[in-house]
Amino acid sequence: MNPEAKDYLSLFAEIAIATVALSGIIMVLAVSGRKLSRVRVVLIATQLRIALIVTVFSLLPLLMTNFDLGPESIWRIASALYIGAMIYVAVNLSRGRETYGRNLPRKGLIGGRIAGVSALTLMTLNLWLAVPWPYLVQLMIALVVSILLFLDFIYQILIENAEET
């Protein structure tokens, strides 16, 4: 496997873990003494799912190098598994939309759809190409979507705190 790809995969995993940790800390602090709305719970759960998927799929190709697979096989297998994970996220988003009706903000759905459509496009392309760049680009897109949802969560908490005072 390309050493540059290994470095990027490790970096993406570290950033994704950091956003998961910060989300957990902020969620605990935000909830102290009050409840989060169902909509906010769906959005933060989506952010956490995407960040965890980025973490797992950043580490997956690195783990597969231990099984003496060729680079093309590694990228094809990882891409196929990533498609399955993003389908899981898309199904959960649609269930959240059905459960909570129209109250679910479009921001979360748009972020999830961007991550899902780009995943299907880039990873399907990578099933054929079997190279690192579509995989890395997709992980970066998913990481950016996760960070944007995280920043939106912080912003909403700050607005709520400002309105209470």
Buried (B, 14 or more C-beta within 10 A) or exposed (E): BEEEBBEBBEBBBEBBBBBBEBBEEBBEEBEEEEEBEBBBBBBBBBBBBBBBBBBBBBBBBBEBEEEEBEBEEBBBBBBEBBBEBBEEBBEBBEEBBEEBEEEBBEEBBEBBBBBBEBBBEBBBBBBEBBBBBBBBEBBBBBBBBBBBBBEBBEEBBEEBEEEEE
